[in-house]
Structure formats: structure tokens, C-alpha cells
Amino acid sequence: MEFYSSGKLMLTGEYVVLAGATALSLRTRKGQKMLVEPSEDQAIHWKSIDHNGNCWFENTFSIHDFTVSNVSNQVVENRLTSLLRFINRNSTVVNLADGFAITTTLEFDRQWGLGSSSTLIANLAKWSEVDPIELLHAAFKGSGYDVATAMENNAILYQIKNDQPTWEKTVFNPPFSHQLFFVYLGKKQQSEEEVKKFDVQNVTKEDVALFNQLTQDLLTCETLPDFSYILTSHERALSDILNRPTIKYQRFRDYPFSIKSLGGWGGDFVMVVGNPDDQNYFKDKGYDVILSWDEVIKT
């Protein structure tokens, strides 16, 4: 059996989604595959392949307690143990005692922050038919928007109401997408650490209403100047809540157009308003990974 889930980029609502604001999450063109085959013995044989075809993790998990006898990457192994134990307790369609060989294959660089963990969790949930958000929380912290995006393989609007996640598919394909591109900042942001540091008590009802309006405005705007204004307003409002300067103020003050952080501030990708020639500004500063809208986003 083979399963596939797409990666994600959160365009609006980062951090404040934890306080109930609606987030707009976009599906990326690339994702992660998971192949599940019967095992010749009663064990879980796991292999993870990166976007270059190299095996970056491999180990065998016991079907009794889902631990490994030989530790090679303890962080990864502890996460997988937690996920396998949850599936073993909750799945009504998969019996892990049968033993399986599981191979995951990423289509994007796992340092890019496009959802190597969330696409894995979505694939496991699709296979085992367990609740994907509960499976996420068995091993990770987070709002769950990334897993929901991967489950749907579609752009979504995601919101947490009364501690329960809700989402719906949406369409976001701006007519000026050829004037948008993505710059990788060269550092994978640890989303779980960002979640731990964020205090939802700093977000008021008025803040939530503002970010909800900004998300709706972004979905319906038709011109690049309006789009840029909304992005800048979003960055400034979140900067006030986090008490942290925007990425543009930190690194790109002299760039003439809008720049928007995506997900956790300070790492991964930013989205930039500009024409192809404007990419030279970032190349001159040493940012080598610059991708067009169509290279990243699946609409």
C-alpha cells in the first residue's frame, strides 16, 4: 500500500492560530510518500529516504513495545515509538503485531520546513485510520494545521474552536502569483519550540478578529498593492504581539516591497513580493534558495 501527503506553508495566522484565529495554509507541490509492505518477520522495519534518494534513517522496532534495540537517532526513534504506540492502541484496521516494512520518501529537502513530520503523520493516519490530530499530539506539539493540510492535499482554512480543530478546503490562486517568490533563510525553524514559547494570553479577542479579517481580505483581494498592504499589516500586528521585529526589519530593511514570514518567525521560508529581477537583491546577500510561486505552491 502506498500513501501520499502534500507539504504546507502557512500564509496567515501563524502563532495566533493557537488562540483561535483562522489560518490560511497552502498546499505545496511536493510532499512525502509512504510505502507499507508486509514484513517477513514480526517487527516494524523502518526506512526514511530523503529528496536525493539517500537513506537518512533506518531501524527496526519491536512489535511488543515499539522500541529499538540499537539506538541510532534517539529523537526520531522516540517520536516513532510514540506514534506506533498510539496506532497500536487506537487503530481498528491495522494490527502492528503482523509486522510491516515501512519506507518513507520525501520530495523536498527536510531542512526546508515544508512538513516532513506533518506529511508523515498524515500518511500514518491515512493508513491506520486514526484521528490525525490526536496522532500528532501523541508525539508533537502544535496547532495541527499542517497535518490537516496534508490530510486534505489542498489549501485550507484552519481554526481551533473550543479546543477542537476545524478546517475547510479553500482556493487561493492570486492572479499576480508571478510576482511572488520564496526565499529560504537557511535555518530550519523548530516549530514545536516556537509553540512552547508562545503565550496565547497575549492575544486578545480583538487581535483574533483582526487576523481573521486579514485572512479573509487576503483571500478576496485582486490587486498586488492590496495584497502587499495586507501582508505588511499582518507582519506588523504579529510583531506587536510577539514583541519581536519583523524579518524585513531584521534583515531586509532596504528592500522596497513586502516580505512575509511563513510559519515560525526567523527560519524556513519567507514570501516576497517582487519581479524575477528583484531576486538578485537576495542572491547578493547570500540567499541561494529562491523559488517561484509555481515551483512551490500546488493550486
C-alpha positions in Angstrom: 0.0 0.0 0.0 1.2 3.5 -0.8 0.1 6.8 0.7 0.9 10.4 -0.2 0.5 13.7 1.6 1.5 17.2 0.4 3.6 19.7 2.3 2.4 23.1 3.6 3.1 26.7 4.0 1.1 28.8 6.5 0.4 32.1 4.8 -1.7 33.8 7.6 -2.4 33.1 11.2 1.0 31.9 12.5 1.1 31.8 16.3 -2.4 33.3 16.7 -4.0 30.2 15.3 -3.3 28.8 18.8 -5.5 31.5 20.2 -8.4 30.7 17.8 -7.6 32.8 14.8 -8.3 31.4 11.3 -5.1 30.4 9.4 -4.7 30.1 5.7 -2.5 27.1 4.8 -1.3 26.4 1.3 -0.5 23.0 -0.2 3.0 22.7 -1.6 3.7 21.0 -4.9 6.0 18.4 -3.2 5.2 16.1 -0.3 6.0 12.7 1.1 5.2 9.1 0.1 4.9 6.2 2.4 5.1 2.6 1.2 3.8 -0.1 3.6 4.5 -3.8 2.9 4.2 -7.0 4.9 7.3 -7.9 6.9 8.9 -11.3 6.7 9.2 -11.4 10.5 7.2 -9.9 13.4 8.8 -6.5 13.6 8.4 -3.0 12.2 11.2 -2.3 9.7 11.5 1.5 9.1 13.5 3.3 6.4 13.4 7.0 5.6 14.7 8.3 2.3 15.5 12.0 1.6 14.8 14.0 -1.5 18.1 13.0 -3.0 17.4 9.3 -2.6 19.7 8.8 0.4 18.6 6.8 3.4 18.8 9.2 6.4 17.2 7.0 9.0 16.8 3.2 9.4 15.9 1.0 12.3 13.8 -1.9 13.4 11.1 -1.6 16.1 9.8 -4.3 18.3 6.1 -5.2 17.9 5.9 -5.7 21.7 6.7 -2.2 23.0 7.8 -0.4 19.7 11.2 0.4 20.9 14.6 -0.3 19.2 17.4 -2.5 20.5 20.1 -0.4 18.8 19.8 3.3 19.1 20.9 5.3 16.1 18.8 8.5 16.3 17.1 8.8 19.7 14.9 11.8 18.9 13.5 10.2 15.7 13.1 6.8 17.4 11.3 8.2 20.4 8.9 10.1 18.1 8.2 7.0 16.0 7.7 4.8 19.2 5.1 7.3 20.4 3.3 7.3 17.0 3.4 3.5 16.7 2.1 3.0 20.2 -0.8 5.4 19.5 -1.7 3.5 16.3 -1.5 0.2 18.1 -3.9 1.4 20.8 -6.4 3.1 18.6 -6.5 1.7 15.1 -9.2 -0.8 14.2 -7.9 -1.6 10.7 -4.1 -2.1 11.3 -2.6 -4.8 13.6 1.0 -3.9 14.1 1.7 -7.3 15.5 1.6 -8.6 12.0 4.9 -6.8 11.3 5.5 -4.3 8.5 8.2 -2.8 6.3 7.6 1.0 6.1 9.5 3.2 3.7 9.0 6.9 3.6 10.3 9.1 0.8 10.5 12.9 0.9 10.2 15.0 -2.3 11.6 18.2 -0.6 14.6 19.0 1.4 13.7 18.1 5.0 15.6 21.2 6.3 13.1 23.5 4.4 10.3 23.2 7.0 7.6 22.2 4.5 6.2 19.5 6.6 8.4 16.4 6.9 6.7 15.5 10.2 3.2 16.5 9.3 3.2 14.6 6.0 4.5 11.5 7.8 1.7 11.8 10.4 -0.9 12.3 7.7 0.3 9.2 5.9 0.3 7.1 9.1 -3.3 8.4 9.8 -4.5 7.5 6.3 -3.1 4.0 6.7 -4.3 3.3 10.2 -7.5 5.4 10.0 -6.9 7.0 13.4 -7.6 10.7 14.2 -4.7 12.6 12.6 -4.7 15.5 15.2 -4.7 13.1 18.1 -1.9 11.1 16.4 0.1 14.4 16.0 -0.3 15.2 19.7 0.9 11.7 20.7 4.4 12.8 19.7 4.4 16.6 18.9 3.0 19.9 20.0 1.3 22.2 17.5 -2.0 23.5 16.2 -2.4 20.7 13.7 -2.9 22.9 10.7 0.0 21.3 8.9 -1.4 17.8 9.4 -4.9 18.9 8.2 -3.3 20.4 5.1 -1.6 17.1 4.4 -4.7 15.1 5.0 -6.7 17.2 2.5 -3.9 17.7 0.0 -5.4 21.1 -0.5 -5.3 24.7 0.7 -7.4 25.0 3.8 -8.7 27.5 6.3 -7.9 26.1 9.8 -9.3 27.2 13.2 -9.4 25.8 16.7 -12.8 26.3 18.3 -13.3 25.3 21.9 -10.1 23.3 21.8 -11.3 21.4 18.8 -9.7 21.8 15.3 -11.9 22.6 12.4 -11.0 23.1 8.8 -12.4 23.5 5.3 -10.9 23.4 1.8 -10.4 26.7 0.1 -8.9 28.0 -3.2 -6.1 30.6 -3.3 -4.6 31.3 -6.6 -3.8 35.1 -6.9 -3.6 36.5 -10.4 -0.3 38.1 -9.6 1.4 35.0 -8.4 4.1 35.5 -11.0 5.2 38.5 -8.8 5.6 36.4 -5.7 8.6 34.2 -4.8 10.0 32.3 -1.8 13.4 32.8 -0.2 14.9 30.2 2.2 16.5 31.8 5.1 19.0 28.9 5.6 17.7 27.8 9.0 15.1 25.2 9.8 12.8 26.7 12.4 11.8 24.3 15.2 8.0 24.8 15.2 7.5 22.9 18.4 9.8 25.2 20.3 8.1 28.2 18.9 4.7 26.8 20.1 6.1 26.3 23.6 7.4 29.8 23.8 4.2 31.5 22.5 1.8 32.7 25.2 -1.8 32.7 24.0 -2.7 35.0 26.9 -1.0 37.8 24.9 -3.7 37.5 22.2 -7.0 39.4 22.8 -10.4 38.8 21.1 -9.7 42.0 19.1 -6.5 40.5 17.9 -8.2 37.3 16.8 -10.9 39.4 15.0 -8.1 41.4 13.2 -6.3 38.4 12.0 -9.5 36.7 10.8 -10.3 39.8 8.8 -6.8 39.9 7.3 -7.1 36.3 6.2 -10.5 37.0 4.6 -9.1 40.1 2.9 -6.2 38.2 1.5 -8.5 35.5 0.1 -10.6 38.1 -1.8 -8.0 40.8 -2.8 -7.4 41.1 -6.5 -4.5 43.5 -6.8 -0.9 43.3 -5.8 -0.9 46.6 -3.9 -3.8 45.4 -1.8 -2.1 42.1 -1.2 1.1 43.8 -0.2 -0.7 46.1 2.2 -2.4 43.1 3.9 0.9 41.2 4.2 2.5 44.2 5.8 -0.4 44.8 8.2 -0.2 41.1 9.2 3.5 41.3 9.9 3.2 44.5 12.0 0.3 43.2 14.0 2.1 40.0 14.8 5.3 41.8 15.6 3.4 43.8 18.3 2.0 40.6 19.8 5.3 38.7 19.8 7.3 41.8 20.7 9.8 40.8 18.0 10.9 42.8 14.9 9.6 41.6 11.5 12.0 39.7 9.3 12.1 42.6 6.9 13.2 45.0 9.6 15.8 42.5 10.8 17.4 41.6 7.5 16.0 43.4 4.5 15.2 47.0 5.5 16.2 48.4 2.2 14.1 46.0 0.1 11.3 48.2 -1.5 8.5 45.6 -1.4 6.6 43.4 1.1 8.1 40.4 2.8 6.1 37.9 4.8 7.3 35.3 7.3 5.7 31.9 6.9 5.2 29.8 10.0 7.7 30.3 12.8 9.5 33.6 12.7 13.2 33.6 12.0 13.6 30.5 9.9 12.4 28.4 6.9 11.0 30.4 4.0 9.7 34.0 3.6 7.3 35.0 0.8 8.5 38.1 -1.2 6.6 40.5 -3.4 8.7 41.3 -6.5 9.6 40.5 -10.1 12.3 38.0 -11.1 14.9 40.7 -11.3 14.3 41.5 -7.6 15.6 38.1 -6.7 19.2 39.5 -7.3 18.8 41.5 -4.1 18.6 38.3 -2.1 21.2 36.5 -4.1 23.7 39.3 -3.4 23.0 38.8 0.3 23.9 35.1 0.0 20.4 33.6 -0.1 20.8 30.9 -2.7 17.5 29.0 -2.5 14.9 31.2 -4.2 11.8 29.6 -5.7 9.0 30.9 -7.8 5.3 30.6 -6.7 4.7 27.8 -9.3 7.8 25.8 -8.1 6.4 25.7 -4.5 2.6 26.0 -4.4 0.2 23.5 -5.9 -3.1 25.2 -6.8 
